[in-house]
Amino acid sequence: MNNSYRKIQDEFNQVFSLPPNDLGNKKLTFVYKFVTHPLKRMPFLYIVPLSLLVAAGLYVLFGQLVIKLVSTLQNGF
């Protein structure tokens, strides 16, 4: 039993011994970590309002074209 426990523990340590994310540039790494940290904790808090803003922006910019495109896609699928 001790041998199998040791084997499982070694595999567990291998899985969770990942190096930290590094993009090669300190500024890019900082921006990446700054953006992804809140998205990992509460993604819907940011994604839902952002998607609503994008949809409203597309409607303001393109108007009826967006509605026709969405209707066509809904009928096609």
Number of C-alpha atoms within 10 A of each C-alpha: 6 7 8 9 10 11 12 12 12 11 12 11 11 10 9 8 9 8 6 6 9 12 11 8 8 10 10 12 14 12 10 14 14 11 11 11 11 12 14 9 9 10 12 11 11 11 12 11 11 12 11 11 12 12 13 13 12 15 14 11 11 11 12 12 12 15 13 11 11 12 11 11 10 9 8 7 5
